[in-house]
Each structure stands twice: as structure tokens, then as C-alpha cells.
């Protein structure tokens, strides 16, 4: 089953949910609620008995965070209570009661669209609270960028060359649209991206889900490069 790239975008508007910060705080408990990453997708929800909370790292205008799935009745302890080194470290603080996989706290209707949304939400949670050099996923453009131009192209290869001057392709996909299918009885999502950070590259993301779960294994394979991109 194929989707247009538009299906990968959030389809519920909740307004902005990031708080801009330029302080050098090191690790702190995030003021923002990562559950909104799930709530902006119509087919997903937070699993009963769980909630999502995050620690935020900020320094010199850069930022990263780590999101944990925790029991609904618990709260995150101060970061210094669950780290092996000082709070200025880039080591992620982790409470001993947090789930190993953040997607364990995500529920949904298990439709093909829900798996596509869960694949995107996985990356959005991974970059929750990211700033400046902490950003990477936000630069990924999911293909095809323009459905009309994609339909008009004579081939996938021809369409790709409208995006950039690629070097030799490792492989050329038969379709660039996001797709859902079962492989070895596991729900699977595949989509393609173009990213201009560092080296411009074409990549294939494969998300393989556990049965009746949004816990997933993610593989990213680079298929082609097109020279130097954005350096910051």
C-alpha cells in the first residue's frame, strides 16, 4: 500500500509546543510535553497507564533531549539523580523505572496509516527539543517532494535528477512513495528522503514493527550522494 508524502505530516493542529531557550543549562527536566508529538497524529494515542516526559540539554545555542516512557503515576527525578557522570555530560539521564523503548507507550488503531505515523513520530521524538547542531531529522525531506512532478516524470530516476545531480545510484527504487507492507508477518514502513546537511544524500528508511505494537527497528541506507550540502 502506497501513500503520498503528505500522509507523513501531522494531521491534527495543536499549536507550537516547543519553548525557545538559549540558556546554558546542561541537563534539566524539559518544560515541554513530548506527548504532543503523538497527539498531532490522528491514528495514534498514548497507551493507558503510561506517559511521555523528557530531559532537555542546552549549551551554547545547541540542544538535544531524551524522551522516556514512564508509568503514568511517576515523575522524572532530577537528572543528576539518574546519571553516572556530571549533569553537563552528553550522557542521557535515565530513570530506572523508564521503559527501554519510548514507543512502548504509544497506542493506535493499527491501520497502515497508523504505522506510517508511528514511523514519523519515532523520529520526531528522537529530535524532540533539538536545536542548531542537535538537528538532523528536521532536514530530511520525505519524497516525492511534489506529487504532480513525480507523476509527470518518465521514471523514478528522471524525477530524482530533477532534485539534484546525483552520483552513481546504489539502487534505484521502483517507487519513491512511502509504503506499508508485511514482511515475515511484521508490519513494515519504507520511505525515501533527501537530506542537504553535510553531504547531500538520498536515503531509504525501513521501519520494521513488532506484532501488534509500535515498537520498531529502524534501518537507514544511503543510496546516492550529490556533493556538498549545508554546513553549519
C-alpha positions in Angstrom: 0.0 0.0 0.0 1.4 3.4 -1.0 0.9 6.9 0.4 1.7 10.3 -0.8 4.3 12.2 1.1 1.5 14.4 2.5 0.4 11.4 4.7 3.6 11.6 6.7 2.7 15.1 8.0 0.8 15.7 11.2 -2.9 16.0 10.6 -4.1 17.5 13.9 -3.0 21.0 14.8 -2.2 21.7 18.4 -0.2 24.9 18.0 3.5 25.2 18.9 4.8 23.1 21.7 8.5 23.9 21.9 9.8 26.6 24.3 12.7 28.5 22.8 15.7 28.5 25.1 19.2 30.0 24.7 20.4 29.3 28.2 23.4 27.1 29.1 21.5 24.8 31.5 23.1 21.5 30.8 20.6 18.7 31.6 17.2 19.7 33.0 13.7 18.3 33.1 12.0 19.6 29.9 9.3 22.3 30.2 7.7 20.9 27.1 5.4 17.9 26.8 6.6 15.3 24.2 3.1 13.7 24.2 2.1 16.3 21.7 4.3 14.6 19.2 1.9 11.7 19.4 -1.3 13.8 19.7 -0.7 15.6 16.4 -1.2 12.2 14.5 -4.9 11.2 14.2 -4.4 7.4 14.4 -2.0 7.4 17.5 -2.5 7.9 21.2 -0.7 7.4 24.5 -1.1 3.9 25.9 -3.2 3.7 29.1 -1.0 3.7 32.2 1.9 5.5 30.6 3.1 9.0 29.8 6.0 10.6 27.9 8.4 13.0 29.6 11.7 14.4 28.5 15.0 15.7 29.8 16.5 18.7 27.9 20.1 19.5 27.2 21.1 23.1 26.2 24.5 24.7 25.8 25.8 27.5 23.5 22.6 27.6 21.5 22.7 23.9 20.8 20.3 21.4 22.3 19.2 17.8 22.5 16.8 15.9 24.6 15.8 12.4 25.5 12.2 11.3 25.8 11.2 8.4 28.1 8.0 6.4 28.5 7.3 6.1 32.2 4.4 4.9 34.4 1.6 7.5 34.5 1.8 7.9 38.3 5.6 8.6 38.2 7.5 11.8 37.5 11.0 12.3 36.2 13.6 12.7 39.0 16.2 15.5 38.7 18.8 14.5 36.0 21.7 14.3 38.5 19.9 11.5 40.3 20.0 9.2 37.3 23.3 9.9 35.6 26.7 8.2 36.0 28.6 11.5 35.4 28.0 15.2 36.0 25.0 16.9 34.6 26.9 18.8 31.9 27.7 15.5 30.2 26.0 14.5 27.0 25.2 11.2 28.5 21.4 10.8 28.7 19.8 10.7 32.1 17.6 7.7 32.5 15.3 6.8 35.5 15.5 3.2 36.5 11.7 2.9 36.0 11.6 4.2 32.4 10.8 1.8 29.6 13.6 0.7 27.3 11.7 1.8 24.2 9.8 5.1 24.1 7.3 3.6 21.6 6.1 1.1 24.2 3.9 4.0 25.4 2.3 4.6 22.0 -1.0 3.1 21.1 -3.2 3.4 18.0 -5.7 1.6 15.7 -3.0 -0.5 13.9 -4.1 0.7 10.5 -1.5 1.1 7.7 -1.6 4.9 8.2 -1.0 4.5 11.9 2.2 2.6 11.2 3.4 5.4 8.9 2.5 8.0 11.5 4.4 5.9 14.2 7.4 5.8 12.0 7.5 9.5 11.7 6.7 10.0 15.4 9.7 7.8 16.3 12.0 10.3 14.5 10.2 13.4 15.9 10.5 12.1 19.4 14.2 11.4 18.7 14.7 15.0 17.8 12.4 16.5 20.4 13.9 19.6 21.8 16.8 19.6 19.3 18.4 22.9 18.5 21.1 24.0 16.0 23.8 21.3 15.8 21.4 18.9 17.5 19.1 18.9 14.5 19.3 16.3 11.7 15.9 14.6 11.2 14.2 18.0 10.7 16.3 18.4 7.5 15.0 15.2 6.0 12.6 15.9 3.1 10.4 12.9 2.5 10.0 12.0 -1.1 8.4 12.7 -3.5 8.5 16.4 -2.8 5.9 17.3 -5.4 3.3 14.6 -6.3 2.5 16.3 -9.6 6.1 16.5 -10.8 6.6 12.9 -9.7 3.6 11.7 -11.7 4.8 13.7 -14.8 8.4 12.3 -14.7 9.1 9.4 -17.1 10.8 7.4 -14.5 11.9 7.4 -10.9 15.4 8.1 -12.0 14.3 11.1 -14.1 12.4 12.5 -11.1 15.4 12.1 -8.8 17.6 14.1 -11.3 15.1 17.0 -11.0 16.1 17.2 -7.3 19.9 17.1 -7.7 22.9 16.0 -9.8 23.3 12.6 -8.2 26.4 10.4 -8.3 26.0 6.7 -9.2 23.0 5.1 -7.5 23.5 2.1 -5.2 20.0 1.1 -6.3 17.0 2.9 -7.9 13.7 2.2 -6.2 10.7 1.2 -8.3 8.7 3.8 -6.4 9.5 6.7 -4.1 6.2 6.9 -2.3 6.0 5.9 1.4 4.8 2.3 1.5 3.3 -0.1 4.0 3.5 -3.9 3.7 4.1 -7.1 5.7 7.4 -8.8 5.7 7.8 -12.0 7.6 4.4 -11.2 9.2 5.8 -7.9 10.5 4.2 -4.6 9.6 6.8 -2.6 7.7 7.1 1.0 6.5 9.6 2.2 3.9 10.1 5.8 2.8 12.8 7.8 1.0 14.4 11.1 1.9 16.7 13.8 0.6 18.9 15.5 3.2 21.1 18.5 2.5 23.0 18.5 5.8 26.7 17.8 5.2 26.7 15.7 2.0 23.5 15.8 0.0 22.2 12.3 0.1 19.3 10.1 -0.9 18.3 7.6 1.8 15.9 4.8 2.3 14.4 4.3 5.8 12.9 0.9 6.7 10.8 0.6 9.9 10.0 -3.0 10.9 7.4 -3.2 13.7 6.8 -5.8 16.4 3.5 -7.5 16.0 0.6 -5.5 17.5 3.0 -2.9 18.7 4.6 0.4 17.5 8.0 -0.7 18.9 10.1 -0.8 15.8 13.6 -1.5 14.4 14.8 1.3 12.1 17.4 0.9 9.3 18.7 3.8 7.2 20.6 3.1 3.9 22.2 5.8 1.8 21.5 5.2 -1.9 23.2 8.1 -3.6 25.1 11.4 -3.0 25.1 14.7 -4.7 28.1 16.7 -3.4 28.5 19.1 -0.5 25.3 20.4 1.2 24.7 22.7 4.1 27.5 23.1 6.7 26.6 24.8 10.0 
